[in-house]
Amino acid sequence: MDSESLNIVEMISNAGPVVQFVLLVLILFSVATWAIIIIKFRYLRKAFLQSDEFVEFFWTSRDLSSAYAKAKQLRSSPVARTFRIGYAELKKLSQSGMLSPVSSEGENGNNTQVGSHFFGIDNVKRALRRSMNAESTHMIRLVPFLATTGSSAPFIGLFGTVWGIMNSFHGIGQRGSASLAVVAPGISEALIATAVGLAAAIPAVIAYNYFTNGIRTIESEMQSFYADFLNIVERDILNAKEGRHDPQR
């Protein structure tokens, strides 16, 4: 095993400058890929666990203020952060007296409440949407680099291989000999570039698919929570008798 490792190091050191540059680029890609994998895996794992914890607490809590206190503790949960933004906007509107149903006069002259339209609810919706967009942008950050590595690393390695083989055949032409002993070292040195390119691309593709599926799952949870939270606001908070009090469920 040690001799094989030494042979690989020797082949890399004997490779041409272009092949060595390609190998350096691929190694940097691989290091960056594994750094992103570790960072995103830890981030998404915390996001999943804390989001599940918050959603469970949200539906078992007695009021929104206690859910808000819990959300401040779960700083790695996108759902909890979205709720904090929505609750803060809701609280601001409640304190300003803007949380009231819009009434309209019917054909018989009686005042009737418009079913789902409330004064100020659009502000809460916009705050929630901005928060969800910001969370989605934050979650997807660095992940496209994995797709770039997965799609480009094999071709970068192939370029190094082609260049190395081209130099090997050029050397054969200068020496006038095509024996295996002359051809094999140059070709083996060139093929290392393809191997390193695949070694960088394979984990990048696997991680990219894993992370994108996880991000879609969290985004789906945020969308479901967005709809549920607005239903609670319209049904239980905006119809409350004391609109300026802390909303109770």
C-alpha positions as CSV (number, residue, x, y, z in Angstrom):
1,M,0.0,0.0,0.0
2,D,2.8,2.4,0.8
3,S,4.6,1.7,-2.4
4,E,1.5,2.3,-4.4
5,S,1.0,5.6,-2.7
6,L,4.6,6.6,-3.4
7,N,4.1,5.6,-7.0
8,I,1.1,7.9,-7.3
9,V,3.0,10.8,-5.7
10,E,5.9,10.1,-8.1
11,M,3.6,10.0,-11.1
12,I,2.1,13.3,-10.2
13,S,5.5,14.9,-9.6
14,N,6.7,13.6,-13.0
15,A,3.6,14.9,-14.8
16,G,3.8,17.9,-17.0
17,P,3.0,21.4,-15.7
18,V,-0.4,21.5,-17.4
19,V,-1.5,18.2,-15.9
20,Q,-0.2,19.3,-12.5
21,F,-2.1,22.6,-12.8
22,V,-5.3,20.6,-13.6
23,L,-4.7,18.3,-10.6
24,L,-4.3,21.3,-8.4
25,V,-7.6,22.8,-9.6
26,L,-9.3,19.5,-9.1
27,I,-7.9,19.2,-5.6
28,L,-9.1,22.7,-4.7
29,F,-12.6,21.8,-6.1
30,S,-12.6,18.6,-4.0
31,V,-11.5,20.4,-0.8
32,A,-14.2,23.1,-1.3
33,T,-16.8,20.4,-2.0
34,W,-16.1,18.5,1.2
35,A,-16.1,21.7,3.2
36,I,-19.6,22.6,1.8
37,I,-20.8,19.1,2.4
38,I,-19.9,19.2,6.1
39,I,-21.3,22.8,6.5
40,K,-24.6,22.1,4.8
41,F,-25.1,18.7,6.4
42,R,-24.8,20.2,9.8
43,Y,-27.0,23.1,8.9
44,L,-29.8,21.1,7.4
45,R,-29.7,18.5,10.2
46,K,-30.2,21.3,12.8
47,A,-32.8,22.9,10.5
48,F,-34.8,19.6,10.3
49,L,-34.6,18.8,14.0
50,Q,-35.4,22.3,15.3
51,S,-38.2,22.9,12.7
52,D,-39.9,19.7,13.8
53,E,-39.5,20.7,17.4
54,F,-40.9,24.2,16.8
55,V,-43.9,23.0,14.8
56,E,-44.8,20.4,17.5
57,F,-44.5,23.1,20.2
58,F,-46.5,25.6,18.1
59,W,-49.5,23.3,17.8
60,T,-49.4,22.4,21.5
61,S,-48.8,25.9,22.9
62,R,-51.6,27.9,24.3
63,D,-50.8,31.2,22.7
64,L,-48.6,32.8,20.1
65,S,-46.4,34.7,22.7
66,S,-45.1,31.4,24.1
67,A,-44.5,30.1,20.6
68,Y,-42.6,33.3,19.9
69,A,-40.4,32.7,23.0
70,K,-39.7,29.2,21.9
71,A,-38.9,30.3,18.3
72,K,-36.2,32.7,19.7
73,Q,-34.5,29.7,21.2
74,L,-34.5,27.7,18.0
75,R,-32.3,29.9,15.9
76,S,-31.4,27.2,13.3
77,S,-35.0,26.6,12.3
78,P,-36.2,28.3,9.1
79,V,-39.8,27.8,10.2
80,A,-39.2,29.4,13.6
81,R,-37.4,32.4,12.0
82,T,-40.3,32.8,9.6
83,F,-42.7,32.7,12.5
84,R,-40.7,35.3,14.4
85,I,-40.9,37.7,11.4
86,G,-44.6,37.2,11.0
87,Y,-45.3,37.5,14.7
88,A,-43.3,40.7,15.0
89,E,-45.3,42.2,12.1
90,L,-48.5,41.0,13.6
91,K,-47.6,42.5,17.0
92,K,-46.7,45.8,15.4
93,L,-50.0,46.0,13.6
94,S,-51.9,45.0,16.7
95,Q,-50.3,47.8,18.7
96,S,-51.1,50.3,16.0
97,G,-54.7,49.2,16.0
98,M,-54.7,48.1,12.4
99,L,-55.9,44.5,13.1
100,S,-59.6,44.8,12.4
101,P,-62.0,43.1,10.0
102,V,-63.1,45.2,7.1
103,S,-66.9,45.7,7.1
104,S,-69.0,46.7,4.2
105,E,-72.6,47.7,3.9
106,G,-74.9,45.0,2.3
107,E,-77.8,45.5,0.0
108,N,-80.2,45.7,2.9
109,G,-78.2,48.4,4.7
110,N,-76.6,46.0,7.3
111,N,-72.9,45.9,7.9
112,T,-71.4,42.6,6.9
113,Q,-67.8,41.4,7.4
114,V,-65.9,40.5,4.3
115,G,-65.0,36.8,4.9
116,S,-61.2,36.7,4.4
117,H,-60.2,40.3,3.8
118,F,-58.8,42.1,6.9
119,F,-57.2,45.4,7.2
120,G,-53.4,44.9,7.7
121,I,-53.3,41.2,6.9
122,D,-51.5,41.9,3.6
123,N,-48.6,43.3,5.7
124,V,-48.3,40.0,7.5
125,K,-48.4,38.1,4.3
126,R,-45.7,40.2,2.7
127,A,-43.5,39.9,5.8
128,L,-43.9,36.1,5.8
129,R,-43.2,35.8,2.0
130,R,-40.0,38.0,2.4
131,S,-38.9,35.8,5.2
132,M,-39.5,32.6,3.3
133,N,-37.6,33.9,0.3
134,A,-34.7,34.9,2.5
135,E,-34.6,31.5,4.2
136,S,-34.7,29.7,0.8
137,T,-31.9,31.9,-0.5
138,H,-29.9,31.2,2.7
139,M,-30.4,27.4,2.5
140,I,-29.5,27.2,-1.2
141,R,-26.3,29.2,-0.7
142,L,-23.1,27.3,-1.7
143,V,-25.1,24.3,-3.0
144,P,-24.9,25.3,-6.7
145,F,-21.1,25.0,-6.4
146,L,-21.7,21.3,-5.9
147,A,-23.6,21.1,-9.2
148,T,-20.8,23.0,-10.8
149,T,-18.2,20.6,-9.5
150,G,-20.2,17.6,-10.4
151,S,-20.6,18.7,-14.0
152,S,-17.2,20.3,-14.7
153,A,-14.7,18.3,-12.7
154,P,-14.8,15.2,-15.0
155,F,-14.2,17.4,-18.1
156,I,-11.4,19.3,-16.4
157,G,-9.8,15.9,-15.5
158,L,-10.4,14.7,-19.1
159,F,-8.7,17.8,-20.4
160,G,-5.6,17.0,-18.3
161,T,-5.7,13.4,-19.5
162,V,-5.9,14.4,-23.1
163,W,-3.1,16.9,-22.7
164,G,-0.9,14.3,-21.0
165,I,-1.5,11.7,-23.6
166,M,-0.8,14.2,-26.3
167,N,2.5,15.0,-24.7
168,S,3.2,11.3,-24.4
169,F,2.7,10.7,-28.1
170,H,4.7,13.7,-28.9
171,G,7.6,12.2,-26.8
172,I,7.2,8.9,-28.7
173,G,7.6,10.7,-32.0
174,Q,10.7,12.4,-30.8
175,R,12.3,9.2,-29.5
176,G,11.1,7.1,-32.4
177,S,10.1,4.3,-30.2
178,A,6.5,3.0,-29.4
179,S,7.3,0.3,-26.9
180,L,5.1,-0.2,-23.8
181,A,7.9,0.9,-21.5
182,V,8.0,4.3,-23.3
183,V,4.2,4.8,-23.6
184,A,2.9,3.5,-20.2
185,P,4.4,6.0,-17.8
186,G,3.1,9.1,-19.7
187,I,-0.4,7.6,-20.1
188,S,-0.6,6.5,-16.5
189,E,0.4,10.0,-15.3
190,A,-2.2,11.5,-17.6
191,L,-5.0,9.2,-16.5
192,I,-4.6,10.4,-12.9
193,A,-6.3,13.6,-13.9
194,T,-9.4,11.8,-14.9
195,A,-9.4,9.7,-11.7
196,V,-9.1,12.9,-9.6
197,G,-11.8,14.6,-11.6
198,L,-14.2,11.7,-10.9
199,A,-13.2,11.6,-7.3
200,A,-14.2,15.3,-7.0
201,A,-17.4,15.0,-9.0
202,I,-19.0,11.9,-7.6
203,P,-19.5,13.1,-4.0
204,A,-20.5,16.5,-5.3
205,V,-23.3,15.1,-7.3
206,I,-24.5,12.9,-4.5
207,A,-24.4,15.7,-2.0
208,Y,-26.2,18.1,-4.4
209,N,-29.1,15.8,-4.9
210,Y,-29.3,15.1,-1.1
211,F,-29.2,18.8,-0.2
212,T,-31.7,20.0,-2.8
213,N,-34.2,17.3,-1.7
214,G,-33.8,18.4,1.9
215,I,-34.2,22.1,1.0
216,R,-37.4,21.3,-0.9
217,T,-38.7,19.5,2.1
218,I,-38.0,22.5,4.4
219,E,-39.5,24.9,1.9
220,S,-42.6,22.7,1.8
221,E,-42.8,22.9,5.6
222,M,-42.5,26.7,5.5
223,Q,-45.3,26.9,2.9
224,S,-47.6,24.7,5.0
225,F,-46.8,26.7,8.1
226,Y,-47.4,30.0,6.2
227,A,-50.9,28.9,5.3
228,D,-51.7,27.5,8.8
229,F,-50.4,30.6,10.5
230,L,-52.5,32.9,8.3
231,N,-55.6,30.8,9.0
232,I,-55.0,31.2,12.7
233,V,-54.5,34.9,12.4
234,E,-57.7,35.4,10.4
235,R,-59.9,33.0,12.4
236,D,-58.8,33.5,16.0
237,I,-56.8,36.7,16.3
238,L,-58.4,39.2,13.9
239,N,-61.9,38.2,15.0
240,A,-61.0,38.6,18.7
241,K,-62.9,41.2,20.7
242,E,-59.8,42.9,22.1
243,G,-57.6,43.3,19.0
244,R,-54.9,45.1,20.9
245,H,-54.3,42.3,23.4
246,D,-51.7,39.6,22.9
247,P,-53.3,37.1,20.5
248,Q,-54.6,33.9,22.1
249,R,-55.4,30.7,20.3
